[in-house]
Amino acid sequence: MKTPSTIAVWNTAFLGDAVLTLPLLGVLKAAFPDAGLDFYVRAGLEPLFAAQPEIRQVYGVNKKARSPRLLWREGTLLRERGYDLWINAHPSFRSALMARLGGSPWRIGYRGGLRDFAHTDAVPRRFKQLDEIERLLQLLRPVRNRFPSFFPPEFDPDCAAGPGHWPRLVLPAEAEHKAETFFAALPLAPCLGLHPGSVWATKRWTTGGFATIARRAADTGAHVLVFAGPGEEDMAAAVIEQAGLRGHPRLHDLSCALSLPELAAWLKRLDVYVSNDSGPLHLAWCQHTPVTALFGPTVRELGFFPRGDTANVFEVDRGQLPCRPCGLHGAKVCPQGHHRCMKDIDAEAVWHDVAAKLHAAPVR
């Protein structure tokens, strides 16, 4: 078989999942540098990856388009693009259907059920055995088996410490410039970022917890940057009000003020970022920003913990809460009705971690 000249990678899951696909894209591009590599993501995420050097084109997929007519039309567009290799990184039936409709002669995806019908090569996902980055890299096993000389000998899809396993995010120059201008104008002091929101309500730490961290940080002279996406403005406002920081000169409310690439650029320049288990958390740690993460409904075995020596996760011991985890994404409402997995996270312990990172931060 000839080497692929056009490759599609499909991952229409959430923001964090798309970021965790970057190592797979990097390994693929290194193996086939002359191939055109396109990335399919959930609609709205395209600008974040517009400057990614491995990618030829980013396509946004409207996941609300579910009618047979629209799905068939989307499949027709994919067939017209004529991909030699299709890698389906999203383990859903709809994604498997699009892999089949796209008509690529070589289609790789996860094994199991109707997905096997859609793919020419299927690999086990090895859920709860590997972290998500390594699970995604399993999809390259059939490619490496067919073209072993194209991959470096040290490439190991199973080893989290292996080369190329850290996401390399390249941001648009305009977003980088805007962030640089903003931070250059701030008086010299460490910068703390807080993001109290999450799509899943049970993943949100308490307003009081975030407010405590914000107040303590401001009292030490740090800048406090509060981030919020669409629909999260009230959460951010509640944190600011409860912390008593409305109008404070070192409080910067950035609720819905940034595009997605700009958010990533701002997170890149923080000294500490405090966040729930969310997509922006992955934007921060992958750019080597020290993170203090708050996990409740989800646990390490699911494979989405932040990486790095400066990434710390606070959670309630599962021996005290055997209901953890309550699902892959958490839930809209606590199934047990108490939400202790987040309410019982000690704000004093979180602040101790944040304070140590702020103290270690170089003076800007």
Phi, psi and omega in degrees: 000137179288156179293145181292135177257342176226130185228137174242134172243125186247118172213094184260027176280204186280175183307310182300321179296320179295319179297320181288352176276348184301320176301321177299316179298319181295318179294319179299314183293325177294326180286323183232072187297336182268356182279146172279119185247115180253146184239126179254123184228169174301137181305134182107340180269351186306316184300331181298326185255011186296332182259006182294118189293336180288338192262132174281314183211139174253130179244132175268135182250124177281104185285351177277349179279098187241354182292148180304323181296314181292322178295320179294320179296319178296319177298324178297317178298320180294319179296322180294334179282343168062056181283135175284327183225132179238125177244116183262103184266003182245117187276054178244160179296319181299317179294322177296321178297319180292327176299317180291316181292332181294338171075013178294141180291337181234112186232122183245133179205186180278150183279147172131126173061222183293343179298328181297330180291333186272341190244145174279333175228131180234137180238150175292142181282334178058046181295139183070001173259327183231157170287166188299321179301314181289328175298318179295320181293342175300332181294345179271355181301313179298327179291315179294324179296326181276328181232065186299328183287348181277349183248142179295147182301330183279356181292121181228107182298339185272339191265116183294340180268005185288161179296140177081009182266002178258129179299132176250104183261123178249123186259155176301143183301325182296318179294319178298317182295317180298318180294317180299319179295318181298310185289329179294334182275351182281143171301148185300122178180154175299156182239122178253134174250140178234136176226095185280354186269171173190149176300323183263119187300324183285352176273357185271127172292168185289150174302319180298323178296310178297321181296321178299315180295318180298313181297315181297316181296317179297322180295334178274357179097005180281153168283140179242114180253122181253124182251147176201137175269180178305131181088354181252005185300320182295325178296314179298317180298320180295321178296315182297317181293315182292330177283347182071032186252005179300122181087358179293137184295339180256010175262127182235106181273109182253024181302122177054025181262352188235145169286171181297314176298324178293319177304313179300320180293322177294315181298325180300332187259003179284156173272331175211143177230124179252123188209152167288176174290102187205171178301313179301331176303319179289328175297328183282302187294328181292341176260016174068025172280131176300130183236146171241108189253147183242111183244131178237283183293339184249157186226170184302321185300339178287342170096018185238019178291147177292153182253163174110156182292339181257017176255119179238137181247132176251131183205161176275136181303133184292340174294331177275335182227080181295352178285349176278137351278156178258009177159168180296323182248004190083209182208169176286327180225141179301122181299334180267349177083002183246335179054034181294335183300335176254321183296330185271000175290125188283116181297328180295319178293320178297315180298322179302318179292316180296316182298321179297321180288321177296321181293327181278349185291137176292149179292129181282000000 
